[in-house]
């Protein structure tokens, strides 16, 4: 529910200031119903979900090691974050963001 409320606030803010917006769902696999509700909301607002990052204990381990997940791991969330970054770059280069 917090994620949905946060999304509502961010959408309201970015629409008000006409800031290009895309969505990434963090820990999408913890509560599939909430992730689906977020996807529905983004579709209703004509926004694009450009990434989904699964929950992984490696993120906590990376934090404890004072490293980013990209530095700490070679799979799982790192791969998802790299794909997310590539999507962001593609959208910026093509002005695809709403």
Biopython code that builds the backbone (N, CA, C, O; Angstrom):
import numpy as np
from Bio.PDB.StructureBuilder import StructureBuilder

atoms = [
    (1, "UNK", "N", (0.828, -1.188, 0.000)),
    (1, "UNK", "CA", (0.000, 0.000, 0.000)),
    (1, "UNK", "C", (0.873, 1.251, 0.000)),
    (1, "UNK", "O", (0.543, 2.240, -0.655)),
    (2, "UNK", "N", (1.972, 1.211, 0.724)),
    (2, "UNK", "CA", (2.886, 2.348, 0.726)),
    (2, "UNK", "C", (3.399, 2.627, -0.682)),
    (2, "UNK", "O", (3.494, 3.780, -1.101)),
    (3, "UNK", "N", (3.729, 1.559, -1.407)),
    (3, "UNK", "CA", (4.236, 1.730, -2.780)),
    (3, "UNK", "C", (3.195, 2.403, -3.664)),
    (3, "UNK", "O", (3.530, 3.267, -4.475)),
    (4, "UNK", "N", (1.937, 2.011, -3.511)),
    (4, "UNK", "CA", (0.872, 2.615, -4.320)),
    (4, "UNK", "C", (0.702, 4.090, -3.965)),
    (4, "UNK", "O", (0.537, 4.933, -4.848)),
    (5, "UNK", "N", (0.744, 4.394, -2.682)),
    (5, "UNK", "CA", (0.604, 5.784, -2.243)),
    (5, "UNK", "C", (1.782, 6.619, -2.754)),
    (5, "UNK", "O", (1.599, 7.736, -3.236)),
    (6, "UNK", "N", (2.981, 6.068, -2.642)),
    (6, "UNK", "CA", (4.165, 6.776, -3.147)),
    (6, "UNK", "C", (4.046, 7.027, -4.646)),
    (6, "UNK", "O", (4.375, 8.112, -5.125)),
    (7, "UNK", "N", (3.575, 6.024, -5.384)),
    (7, "UNK", "CA", (3.402, 6.179, -6.830)),
    (7, "UNK", "C", (2.402, 7.292, -7.135)),
    (7, "UNK", "O", (2.643, 8.119, -8.014)),
    (8, "UNK", "N", (1.285, 7.314, -6.414)),
    (8, "UNK", "CA", (0.287, 8.370, -6.621)),
    (8, "UNK", "C", (0.911, 9.754, -6.428)),
    (8, "UNK", "O", (0.684, 10.662, -7.227)),
    (9, "UNK", "N", (1.689, 9.903, -5.374)),
    (9, "UNK", "CA", (2.317, 11.195, -5.082)),
    (9, "UNK", "C", (3.316, 11.583, -6.163)),
    (9, "UNK", "O", (3.358, 12.738, -6.587)),
    (10, "UNK", "N", (4.116, 10.626, -6.606)),
    (10, "UNK", "CA", (5.110, 10.923, -7.640)),
    (10, "UNK", "C", (4.430, 11.270, -8.959)),
    (10, "UNK", "O", (4.838, 12.212, -9.637)),
    (11, "UNK", "N", (3.393, 10.514, -9.327)),
    (11, "UNK", "CA", (2.672, 10.804, -10.574)),
    (11, "UNK", "C", (2.060, 12.200, -10.515)),
    (11, "UNK", "O", (2.160, 12.969, -11.471)),
    (12, "UNK", "N", (1.432, 12.522, -9.397)),
    (12, "UNK", "CA", (0.830, 13.850, -9.245)),
    (12, "UNK", "C", (1.888, 14.946, -9.399)),
    (12, "UNK", "O", (1.662, 15.942, -10.086)),
    (13, "UNK", "N", (3.018, 14.758, -8.769)),
    (13, "UNK", "CA", (4.092, 15.747, -8.824)),
    (13, "UNK", "C", (4.672, 15.869, -10.232)),
    (13, "UNK", "O", (4.855, 16.979, -10.732)),
    (14, "UNK", "N", (4.960, 14.741, -10.869)),
    (14, "UNK", "CA", (5.571, 14.802, -12.201)),
    (14, "UNK", "C", (4.596, 15.319, -13.251)),
    (14, "UNK", "O", (5.005, 15.991, -14.198)),
    (15, "UNK", "N", (3.313, 15.012, -13.093)),
    (15, "UNK", "CA", (2.323, 15.570, -14.022)),
    (15, "UNK", "C", (2.211, 17.079, -13.836)),
    (15, "UNK", "O", (2.136, 17.827, -14.811)),
    (16, "UNK", "N", (2.201, 17.522, -12.581)),
    (16, "UNK", "CA", (2.081, 18.954, -12.300)),
    (16, "UNK", "C", (3.226, 19.742, -12.947)),
    (16, "UNK", "O", (3.005, 20.796, -13.543)),
    (17, "UNK", "N", (4.439, 19.222, -12.823)),
    (17, "UNK", "CA", (5.608, 19.917, -13.361)),
    (17, "UNK", "C", (5.990, 19.447, -14.764)),
    (17, "UNK", "O", (7.014, 19.853, -15.312)),
    (18, "UNK", "N", (5.154, 18.591, -15.327)),
    (18, "UNK", "CA", (5.373, 18.055, -16.685)),
    (18, "UNK", "C", (6.763, 17.441, -16.835)),
    (18, "UNK", "O", (7.487, 17.712, -17.793)),
    (19, "UNK", "N", (7.110, 16.607, -15.860)),
    (19, "UNK", "CA", (8.396, 15.914, -15.864)),
    (19, "UNK", "C", (8.202, 14.544, -16.508)),
    (19, "UNK", "O", (7.292, 13.808, -16.126)),
    (20, "UNK", "N", (9.040, 14.194, -17.474)),
    (20, "UNK", "CA", (8.936, 12.859, -18.076)),
    (20, "UNK", "C", (9.032, 11.777, -16.998)),
    (20, "UNK", "O", (9.847, 11.874, -16.081)),
    (21, "UNK", "N", (8.196, 10.751, -17.119)),
    (21, "UNK", "CA", (8.073, 9.760, -16.053)),
    (21, "UNK", "C", (8.036, 8.347, -16.599)),
    (21, "UNK", "O", (7.386, 8.068, -17.606)),
    (22, "UNK", "N", (8.740, 7.466, -15.923)),
    (22, "UNK", "CA", (8.682, 6.031, -16.177)),
    (22, "UNK", "C", (8.705, 5.353, -14.809)),
    (22, "UNK", "O", (9.069, 5.977, -13.812)),
    (23, "UNK", "N", (8.321, 4.089, -14.757)),
    (23, "UNK", "CA", (8.156, 3.400, -13.481)),
    (23, "UNK", "C", (8.998, 2.133, -13.439)),
    (23, "UNK", "O", (9.099, 1.399, -14.422)),
    (24, "UNK", "N", (9.598, 1.892, -12.280)),
    (24, "UNK", "CA", (10.269, 0.630, -11.984)),
    (24, "UNK", "C", (9.651, 0.091, -10.701)),
    (24, "UNK", "O", (9.520, 0.822, -9.719)),
    (25, "UNK", "N", (9.274, -1.169, -10.704)),
    (25, "UNK", "CA", (8.666, -1.777, -9.520)),
    (25, "UNK", "C", (9.746, -2.558, -8.773)),
    (25, "UNK", "O", (10.252, -3.568, -9.262)),
    (26, "UNK", "N", (10.086, -2.074, -7.588)),
    (26, "UNK", "CA", (11.090, -2.723, -6.751)),
    (26, "UNK", "C", (10.428, -3.810, -5.901)),
    (26, "UNK", "O", (9.310, -3.627, -5.418)),
    (27, "UNK", "N", (11.108, -4.925, -5.720)),
    (27, "UNK", "CA", (10.615, -6.061, -4.925)),
    (27, "UNK", "C", (9.239, -6.505, -5.410)),
    (27, "UNK", "O", (8.364, -6.832, -4.608)),
    (28, "UNK", "N", (9.056, -6.514, -6.722)),
    (28, "UNK", "CA", (7.756, -6.825, -7.313)),
    (28, "UNK", "C", (7.254, -8.213, -6.943)),
    (28, "UNK", "O", (6.048, -8.457, -6.955)),
    (29, "UNK", "N", (8.144, -9.104, -6.622)),
    (29, "UNK", "CA", (7.759, -10.487, -6.366)),
    (29, "UNK", "C", (7.308, -10.743, -4.930)),
    (29, "UNK", "O", (6.849, -11.843, -4.621)),
    (30, "UNK", "N", (7.429, -9.760, -4.054)),
    (30, "UNK", "CA", (7.008, -9.955, -2.665)),
    (30, "UNK", "C", (5.490, -9.943, -2.552)),
    (30, "UNK", "O", (4.913, -10.763, -1.837)),
    (31, "UNK", "N", (4.840, -9.017, -3.253)),
    (31, "UNK", "CA", (3.377, -8.952, -3.238)),
    (31, "UNK", "C", (2.906, -8.730, -4.674)),
    (31, "UNK", "O", (2.840, -7.599, -5.157)),
    (32, "UNK", "N", (2.587, -9.820, -5.333)),
    (32, "UNK", "CA", (2.227, -9.781, -6.749)),
    (32, "UNK", "C", (0.974, -8.941, -6.981)),
    (32, "UNK", "O", (0.879, -8.247, -7.993)),
    (33, "UNK", "N", (0.011, -8.992, -6.058)),
    (33, "UNK", "CA", (-1.225, -8.212, -6.238)),
    (33, "UNK", "C", (-0.929, -6.713, -6.257)),
    (33, "UNK", "O", (-1.497, -5.976, -7.064)),
    (34, "UNK", "N", (-0.056, -6.270, -5.385)),
    (34, "UNK", "CA", (0.294, -4.844, -5.372)),
    (34, "UNK", "C", (1.068, -4.487, -6.637)),
    (34, "UNK", "O", (0.841, -3.431, -7.226)),
    (35, "UNK", "N", (1.977, -5.361, -7.056)),
    (35, "UNK", "CA", (2.724, -5.106, -8.297)),
    (35, "UNK", "C", (1.765, -5.002, -9.482)),
    (35, "UNK", "O", (1.930, -4.135, -10.341)),
    (36, "UNK", "N", (0.771, -5.879, -9.529)),
    (36, "UNK", "CA", (-0.220, -5.823, -10.615)),
    (36, "UNK", "C", (-1.042, -4.545, -10.541)),
    (36, "UNK", "O", (-1.358, -3.952, -11.573)),
    (37, "UNK", "N", (-1.390, -4.115, -9.334)),
    (37, "UNK", "CA", (-2.149, -2.865, -9.171)),
    (37, "UNK", "C", (-1.316, -1.671, -9.636)),
    (37, "UNK", "O", (-1.843, -0.746, -10.254)),
    (38, "UNK", "N", (-0.038, -1.692, -9.344)),
    (38, "UNK", "CA", (0.851, -0.621, -9.802)),
    (38, "UNK", "C", (0.904, -0.612, -11.322)),
    (38, "UNK", "O", (0.851, 0.452, -11.939)),
    (39, "UNK", "N", (1.009, -1.784, -11.926)),
    (39, "UNK", "CA", (1.041, -1.860, -13.394)),
    (39, "UNK", "C", (-0.264, -1.346, -13.999)),
    (39, "UNK", "O", (-0.246, -0.638, -15.006)),
    (40, "UNK", "N", (-1.395, -1.699, -13.388)),
    (40, "UNK", "CA", (-2.687, -1.197, -13.890)),
    (40, "UNK", "C", (-2.733, 0.324, -13.812)),
    (40, "UNK", "O", (-3.162, 0.994, -14.751)),
    (41, "UNK", "N", (-2.287, 0.857, -12.681)),
    (41, "UNK", "CA", (-2.314, 2.313, -12.502)),
    (41, "UNK", "C", (-1.420, 3.001, -13.530)),
    (41, "UNK", "O", (-1.804, 4.026, -14.094)),
    (42, "UNK", "N", (-0.244, 2.453, -13.777)),
    (42, "UNK", "CA", (0.638, 3.075, -14.763)),
    (42, "UNK", "C", (0.021, 3.007, -16.154)),
    (42, "UNK", "O", (0.145, 3.951, -16.934)),
    (43, "UNK", "N", (-0.642, 1.900, -16.470)),
    (43, "UNK", "CA", (-1.320, 1.788, -17.771)),
    (43, "UNK", "C", (-2.446, 2.805, -17.890)),
    (43, "UNK", "O", (-2.613, 3.435, -18.935)),
    (44, "UNK", "N", (-3.226, 2.967, -16.810)),
    (44, "UNK", "CA", (-4.331, 3.934, -16.818)),
    (44, "UNK", "C", (-3.815, 5.357, -17.037)),
    (44, "UNK", "O", (-4.488, 6.174, -17.665)),
    (45, "UNK", "N", (-2.626, 5.650, -16.521)),
    (45, "UNK", "CA", (-2.051, 6.992, -16.645)),
    (45, "UNK", "C", (-1.151, 7.114, -17.869)),
    (45, "UNK", "O", (-0.472, 8.124, -18.054)),
    (46, "UNK", "N", (-1.153, 6.090, -18.690)),
    (46, "UNK", "CA", (-0.351, 6.055, -19.919)),
    (46, "UNK", "C", (1.142, 6.212, -19.626)),
    (46, "UNK", "O", (1.870, 6.884, -20.356)),
    (47, "UNK", "N", (1.574, 5.575, -18.541)),
    (47, "UNK", "CA", (2.989, 5.544, -18.189)),
    (47, "UNK", "C", (3.534, 4.157, -18.499)),
    (47, "UNK", "O", (2.775, 3.201, -18.657)),
    (48, "UNK", "N", (4.842, 4.059, -18.583)),
    (48, "UNK", "CA", (5.471, 2.799, -18.957)),
    (48, "UNK", "C", (6.255, 2.223, -17.778)),
    (48, "UNK", "O", (7.038, 2.925, -17.138)),
    (49, "UNK", "N", (6.034, 0.935, -17.500)),
    (49, "UNK", "CA", (6.866, 0.227, -16.530)),
    (49, "UNK", "C", (8.106, -0.234, -17.289)),
    (49, "UNK", "O", (8.017, -1.066, -18.192)),
    (50, "UNK", "N", (9.247, 0.305, -16.922)),
    (50, "UNK", "CA", (10.472, -0.027, -17.660)),
    (50, "UNK", "C", (11.361, -1.016, -16.914)),
    (50, "UNK", "O", (12.404, -1.427, -17.423)),
    (51, "UNK", "N", (10.945, -1.393, -15.711)),
    (51, "UNK", "CA", (11.750, -2.363, -14.975)),
    (51, "UNK", "C", (10.992, -2.975, -13.825)),
    (51, "UNK", "O", (10.051, -2.397, -13.282)),
    (52, "UNK", "N", (11.436, -4.172, -13.471)),
    (52, "UNK", "CA", (10.915, -4.889, -12.314)),
    (52, "UNK", "C", (12.122, -5.513, -11.630)),
    (52, "UNK", "O", (12.859, -6.287, -12.241)),
    (53, "UNK", "N", (12.319, -5.179, -10.377)),
    (53, "UNK", "CA", (13.464, -5.708, -9.646)),
    (53, "UNK", "C", (12.951, -6.640, -8.556)),
    (53, "UNK", "O", (12.158, -6.240, -7.703)),
    (54, "UNK", "N", (13.409, -7.879, -8.595)),
    (54, "UNK", "CA", (12.983, -8.887, -7.622)),
    (54, "UNK", "C", (13.698, -8.671, -6.286)),
    (54, "UNK", "O", (14.794, -8.114, -6.225)),
    (55, "UNK", "N", (13.044, -9.128, -5.227)),
    (55, "UNK", "CA", (13.678, -9.106, -3.908)),
    (55, "UNK", "C", (14.839, -10.092, -3.918)),
    (55, "UNK", "O", (14.720, -11.196, -4.449)),
    (56, "UNK", "N", (15.951, -9.694, -3.335)),
    (56, "UNK", "CA", (17.108, -10.581, -3.261)),
    (56, "UNK", "C", (17.925, -10.203, -2.036)),
    (56, "UNK", "O", (18.238, -9.029, -1.833)),
    (57, "UNK", "N", (18.270, -11.187, -1.220)),
    (57, "UNK", "CA", (19.057, -10.914, -0.014)),
    (57, "UNK", "C", (20.451, -10.388, -0.347)),
    (57, "UNK", "O", (21.119, -9.823, 0.519)),
    (58, "UNK", "N", (20.893, -10.564, -1.582)),
    (58, "UNK", "CA", (22.198, -10.036, -1.988)),
    (58, "UNK", "C", (22.243, -8.515, -1.853)),
    (58, "UNK", "O", (23.313, -7.944, -1.641)),
    (59, "UNK", "N", (21.095, -7.857, -1.975)),
    (59, "UNK", "CA", (21.060, -6.394, -1.834)),
    (59, "UNK", "C", (21.456, -6.005, -0.408)),
    (59, "UNK", "O", (22.259, -5.092, -0.213)),
    (60, "UNK", "N", (20.898, -6.692, 0.581)),
    (60, "UNK", "CA", (21.248, -6.423, 1.976)),
    (60, "UNK", "C", (22.715, -6.740, 2.229)),
    (60, "UNK", "O", (23.410, -5.990, 2.914)),
    (61, "UNK", "N", (23.181, -7.850, 1.676)),
    (61, "UNK", "CA", (24.594, -8.221, 1.840)),
    (61, "UNK", "C", (25.506, -7.166, 1.220)),
    (61, "UNK", "O", (26.557, -6.847, 1.776)),
    (62, "UNK", "N", (25.111, -6.633, 0.088)),
    (62, "UNK", "CA", (25.899, -5.573, -0.550)),
    (62, "UNK", "C", (25.930, -4.331, 0.335)),
    (62, "UNK", "O", (26.976, -3.701, 0.495)),
    (63, "UNK", "N", (24.779, -3.982, 0.910)),
    (63, "UNK", "CA", (24.731, -2.819, 1.799)),
    (63, "UNK", "C", (25.656, -3.016, 2.999)),
    (63, "UNK", "O", (26.380, -2.101, 3.390)),
    (64, "UNK", "N", (25.625, -4.220, 3.581)),
    (64, "UNK", "CA", (26.486, -4.505, 4.732)),
    (64, "UNK", "C", (27.970, -4.444, 4.354)),
    (64, "UNK", "O", (28.820, -4.133, 5.188)),
    (65, "UNK", "N", (28.264, -4.743, 3.099)),
    (65, "UNK", "CA", (29.640, -4.671, 2.604)),
    (65, "UNK", "C", (29.990, -3.272, 2.095)),
    (65, "UNK", "O", (31.084, -3.050, 1.576)),
    (66, "UNK", "N", (29.049, -2.326, 2.250)),
    (66, "UNK", "CA", (29.235, -0.936, 1.800)),
    (66, "UNK", "C", (29.509, -0.859, 0.301)),
    (66, "UNK", "O", (30.351, -0.086, -0.155)),
    (67, "UNK", "N", (28.776, -1.682, -0.458)),
    (67, "UNK", "CA", (28.896, -1.680, -1.917)),
    (67, "UNK", "C", (27.512, -1.589, -2.537)),
    (67, "UNK", "O", (26.506, -1.924, -1.912)),
    (68, "UNK", "N", (27.485, -1.129, -3.775)),
    (68, "UNK", "CA", (26.221, -1.184, -4.514)),
    (68, "UNK", "C", (26.020, -2.622, -4.982)),
    (68, "UNK", "O", (26.975, -3.396, -5.049)),
    (69, "UNK", "N", (24.799, -2.972, -5.298)),
    (69, "UNK", "CA", (24.530, -4.328, -5.774)),
    (69, "UNK", "C", (25.251, -4.588, -7.094)),
    (69, "UNK", "O", (25.611, -5.727, -7.390)),
    (70, "UNK", "N", (25.458, -3.558, -7.873)),
    (70, "UNK", "CA", (26.156, -3.713, -9.153)),
    (70, "UNK", "C", (27.628, -4.075, -8.916)),
    (70, "UNK", "O", (28.213, -4.834, -9.688)),
    (71, "UNK", "N", (28.221, -3.534, -7.853)),
    (71, "UNK", "CA", (29.604, -3.877, -7.507)),
    (71, "UNK", "C", (29.696, -5.251, -6.840)),
    (71, "UNK", "O", (30.683, -5.968, -7.004)),
    (72, "UNK", "N", (28.657, -5.604, -6.089)),
    (72, "UNK", "CA", (28.700, -6.780, -5.214)),
    (72, "UNK", "C", (28.388, -8.091, -5.921)),
    (72, "UNK", "O", (28.980, -9.122, -5.601)),
    (73, "UNK", "N", (27.476, -8.064, -6.868)),
    (73, "UNK", "CA", (26.946, -9.300, -7.446)),
    (73, "UNK", "C", (27.047, -9.270, -8.963)),
    (73, "UNK", "O", (27.106, -8.202, -9.574)),
    (74, "UNK", "N", (27.065, -10.443, -9.557)),
    (74, "UNK", "CA", (27.094, -10.528, -11.018)),
    (74, "UNK", "C", (25.803, -11.076, -11.601)),
    (74, "UNK", "O", (25.735, -11.340, -12.802)),
    (75, "UNK", "N", (24.787, -11.251, -10.784)),
    (75, "UNK", "CA", (23.524, -11.779, -11.306)),
    (75, "UNK", "C", (22.353, -11.187, -10.532)),
    (75, "UNK", "O", (22.518, -10.247, -9.754)),
    (76, "UNK", "N", (21.170, -11.750, -10.754)),
    (76, "UNK", "CA", (19.975, -11.317, -10.033)),
    (76, "UNK", "C", (19.684, -9.845, -10.198)),
    (76, "UNK", "O", (19.498, -9.367, -11.317)),
    (77, "UNK", "N", (19.643, -9.112, -9.079)),
    (77, "UNK", "CA", (19.286, -7.695, -9.144)),
    (77, "UNK", "C", (20.232, -6.881, -10.019)),
    (77, "UNK", "O", (19.808, -5.921, -10.662)),
    (78, "UNK", "N", (21.502, -7.255, -10.049)),
    (78, "UNK", "CA", (22.444, -6.507, -10.890)),
    (78, "UNK", "C", (21.984, -6.526, -12.336)),
    (78, "UNK", "O", (21.958, -5.488, -12.997)),
    (79, "UNK", "N", (21.619, -7.704, -12.831)),
    (79, "UNK", "CA", (21.164, -7.818, -14.221)),
    (79, "UNK", "C", (19.916, -6.976, -14.455)),
    (79, "UNK", "O", (19.792, -6.308, -15.481)),
    (80, "UNK", "N", (18.989, -7.012, -13.493)),
    (80, "UNK", "CA", (17.751, -6.247, -13.623)),
    (80, "UNK", "C", (18.028, -4.749, -13.609)),
    (80, "UNK", "O", (17.395, -3.993, -14.346)),
    (81, "UNK", "N", (18.966, -4.318, -12.779)),
    (81, "UNK", "CA", (19.302, -2.896, -12.698)),
    (81, "UNK", "C", (20.025, -2.437, -13.962)),
    (81, "UNK", "O", (19.779, -1.334, -14.450)),
    (82, "UNK", "N", (20.904, -3.267, -14.488)),
    (82, "UNK", "CA", (21.594, -2.922, -15.734)),
    (82, "UNK", "C", (20.580, -2.789, -16.869)),
    (82, "UNK", "O", (20.664, -1.856, -17.667)),
    (83, "UNK", "N", (19.619, -3.719, -16.947)),
    (83, "UNK", "CA", (18.572, -3.626, -17.977)),
    (83, "UNK", "C", (17.729, -2.368, -17.785)),
    (83, "UNK", "O", (17.366, -1.706, -18.757)),
    (84, "UNK", "N", (17.419, -2.044, -16.537)),
    (84, "UNK", "CA", (16.665, -0.828, -16.233)),
    (84, "UNK", "C", (17.437, 0.398, -16.721)),
    (84, "UNK", "O", (16.867, 1.278, -17.365)),
    (85, "UNK", "N", (18.721, 0.453, -16.416)),
    (85, "UNK", "CA", (19.547, 1.580, -16.837)),
    (85, "UNK", "C", (19.572, 1.695, -18.357)),
    (85, "UNK", "O", (19.483, 2.796, -18.900)),
    (86, "UNK", "N", (19.693, 0.565, -19.041)),
    (86, "UNK", "CA", (19.687, 0.586, -20.505)),
    (86, "UNK", "C", (18.352, 1.108, -21.039)),
    (86, "UNK", "O", (18.321, 1.844, -22.025)),
    (87, "UNK", "N", (17.255, 0.729, -20.391)),
    (87, "UNK", "CA", (15.931, 1.231, -20.794)),
    (87, "UNK", "C", (15.834, 2.737, -20.602)),
    (87, "UNK", "O", (15.289, 3.448, -21.446)),
    (88, "UNK", "N", (16.367, 3.212, -19.487)),
    (88, "UNK", "CA", (16.350, 4.657, -19.227)),
    (88, "UNK", "C", (17.146, 5.393, -20.302)),
    (88, "UNK", "O", (16.687, 6.399, -20.842)),
    (89, "UNK", "N", (18.326, 4.893, -20.607)),
    (89, "UNK", "CA", (19.142, 5.535, -21.642)),
    (89, "UNK", "C", (18.434, 5.525, -22.993)),
    (89, "UNK", "O", (18.448, 6.527, -23.708)),
    (90, "UNK", "N", (17.815, 4.397, -23.346)),
    (90, "UNK", "CA", (17.069, 4.315, -24.608)),
    (90, "UNK", "C", (15.950, 5.347, -24.643)),
    (90, "UNK", "O", (15.754, 6.027, -25.650)),
    (91, "UNK", "N", (15.218, 5.457, -23.535)),
    (91, "UNK", "CA", (14.101, 6.394, -23.490)),
    (91, "UNK", "C", (14.592, 7.832, -23.586)),
    (91, "UNK", "O", (13.967, 8.655, -24.256)),
    (92, "UNK", "N", (15.681, 8.140, -22.936)),
    (92, "UNK", "CA", (16.226, 9.495, -23.007)),
    (92, "UNK", "C", (16.711, 9.820, -24.412)),
    (92, "UNK", "O", (16.559, 10.947, -24.883)),
    (93, "UNK", "N", (17.286, 8.846, -25.068)),
    (93, "UNK", "CA", (17.799, 9.062, -26.423)),
    (93, "UNK", "C", (16.695, 9.161, -27.463)),
    (93, "UNK", "O", (16.891, 9.776, -28.512)),
    (94, "UNK", "N", (15.530, 8.562, -27.191)),
    (94, "UNK", "CA", (14.441, 8.589, -28.169)),
    (94, "UNK", "C", (13.297, 9.495, -27.738)),
    (94, "UNK", "O", (12.298, 9.616, -28.447)),
    (95, "UNK", "N", (13.436, 10.132, -26.581)),
    (95, "UNK", "CA", (12.375, 11.002, -26.040)),
    (95, "UNK", "C", (11.065, 10.231, -25.889)),
    (95, "UNK", "O", (9.986, 10.780, -26.109)),
    (96, "UNK", "N", (11.165, 8.955, -25.511)),
    (96, "UNK", "CA", (10.006, 8.074, -25.415)),
    (96, "UNK", "C", (9.235, 8.244, -24.111)),
    (96, "UNK", "O", (8.105, 7.770, -23.999)),
    (97, "UNK", "N", (9.821, 8.906, -23.135)),
    (97, "UNK", "CA", (9.172, 9.057, -21.837)),
    (97, "UNK", "C", (8.012, 10.028, -21.957)),
    (97, "UNK", "O", (8.117, 11.070, -22.603)),
    (98, "UNK", "N", (6.892, 9.664, -21.317)),
    (98, "UNK", "CA", (5.729, 10.562, -21.319)),
    (98, "UNK", "C", (5.959, 11.668, -20.316)),
    (98, "UNK", "O", (5.105, 12.539, -20.152)),
]
sb = StructureBuilder()
sb.init_structure("model")
sb.init_model(0)
sb.init_chain("A")
sb.init_seg("    ")
for serial, (resi, resn, name, xyz) in enumerate(atoms, 1):
    if name == "N":
        sb.init_residue(resn, " ", resi, " ")
    sb.init_atom(name, np.array(xyz, "f"), 0.0, 1.0, " ", f" {name:<3s}", serial, name[0])
structure = sb.get_structure()
